Amino acid sequence: MPELSDAVELGVTELLANVVRHVPDRRCALLLLREGTGVRVEVTDGSDELPHTPEASDPEAEHGRGLFLLDAMAYKWGVSLWSGGGKTVWFECGDELYGDQGPSGPPHSSYLTRWECGPPRTTSTPPVPSS
């Protein structure tokens, strides 16, 4: 499954780069979930700023392509806002997820790992949603 590994690595890199660039305290939580032969990735941070794609892309720019890449490699992705502030940006990718039918049968999630990223915490973070 090198294609899955490459897609997950690219997606994680793009979402964490967005935290570093756009979240003032650069704090986040990264959650990896196995779903059948696919993976769901969630990055939760304390910012209410929604991700957006630039209206015009400069081919020489060093940024502004992350969400285009995420959209191209993920089966689906989205953003969940938290009522107490913050958001979770997530994506799913995997072998059975690329087909027209999507995942077959009920979801079978298994927790892979969770990381806290950023400087020492001074405030609480929003909870990480379960699938």
Phi, psi and omega in degrees: 000046179297328179296320179295315179300315179298316181296317180295316179300316179296314180298315179298315180301316181294316181292320178291325175298323178295323176297312181299320184280324192244345182261121186307315182268358177058024178266143176200168171236135179248126181237129176246128179235134174273131178231101184060240176259015179243183181223141170247133179241134177232131175239116182252134177221174184269004182269142175271355181292123180279144176293147179213153177266143179296147179293319178235130181261124176272119182299340180267354182291148179271357180214173177104004181249354187303312181288331174296316178296316180299316180296325182285327186259343183264147174296316174203158178207163180188186181226135174243123177272146178259138182297329179272006182107148180098178183205164171236123173259130186225159171210158177231139175207156180161171185305302184286344181284340182281343181288166180294335184277342185075197182296140178265135179076185181290151179294140177238089183269144173221132184292123177267300181194162177220134178236146169258132183237146173119183181290170179307139185288136174243344177225167179279153178257158177295156179292153176272126183289154173264157183293000000 
